[in-house]
Amino acid sequence: MAMGQRVGNAMILSIESSCDDSSIAITEIVTKKLIYHKKISQELAHSVYGGVVPELASRLHAEALPHILSECEPWFSQLKAIAVTNEPGLGVTLIEGVTMAKALSISLGIPILPINHLKGHIYSLFIEKEAIFPLTVLLVSGGHTQLIEVKSYTEMETVATTMDDSYGESFDKVAKMMALGYPGGPLIEKLAQSADASRFAFTVPLWQSPLIAFSYSGLKNQVRLAVEANERSAYPDIAAAFQKTATEHLLQKLKKYFKSHPPVRLAIVGGASANLYLRERMLELLRPHNAELLLSPLEYCSDNAAMIGRAAIEAYQMGHSCHYKSISVNPRCKL
């Protein structure tokens, strides 16, 4: 018997493979306790390409997921459902997780819980905790930048989204311009530390627009021109100016939104929410409103199966399970 196993307690096994992280978790349904969690990152394999290569990611999932699953066998008899990310994400990588979920559903005779990856990020706030709603959520990741009003697991309204690149994606692309590697977020943040963010004056996207929306393609082009016109010695200052401007864009749009929707609780989720500069600026933004800032632990900001398992508890209790034949992969699905 594996350490920490509790005989007789009902559990859910969750699988995450929406992009380049292979992850499996086991969560107790009643207590919400995270019993097991493991993630294998593919960052090194993709770093030489400056971004995720879908076909490579799929092959690496096919190797990593069975390896992780082999460690979960002691809990198989206590599983009541298999949860799996089936939307949104890369089609070829989502298939790897869903295929494993189907095989487990058939062999163990238990249903599948299809989980939206974005809902998983929201529930990363509540791993081993009770959920707190209503909540205004800023989701910032490599694929998404969204402002979401959340009332419950089933009541989520997206009020603003990006018109082109996402916040996290822009960090990855700027890092690629500077040949820093992948993922770009931590590399740009590190490079920007103690640099002069005022040396380069980038224009904040949509700063004159009344729209509550996000856009990073124009800023990305400004940075590209600065990179091409300067020596590598200027890269730290360019990175600092970019990070400042990219974050200021989020702040300006939230300020506009807060004029008509004063915040009570704001949560930042997604891989890019691990950026400490972003966290500090959001605290400053909320201070005049006396609003609470909710953040996921740094270990659960990026893609992981623990957040999928936490969301799956809600789905299980609402009876949202399905037969293995009816689950499908929806790469471009939204909330």
Secondary structure, 3 states (H helix, E strand, C coil): CCCCCCCCCCEEEEEECCCCEEEEEEEECCCCCEEEEEEEECHHHHHCCCCCCHHHHHHHHHHHHHHHHHHHHHHHHHEEEEEEEEECCCHHHHHHHHHHHHHHHHHHCCCEEEEEHHHHHHHHHHCCCCCCCCEEEEEECCCCEEEEEECCCCCEEEEEEECCCCHHHHHHHHHHHCCCCCCHHHHHHHHHCCCCCCCCCCCCCCCCCCCCCECCHHHHHHHHHHHHHCCHHHHHHHHHHHHHHHHHHHHHHHHHHHHHCCCCEEEEECHHHHCHHHHHHHHHHHHHHCCEEEECCHHHCCCCHHHHHHHHHHHHHCCCCECHHHCCCCCCCCC
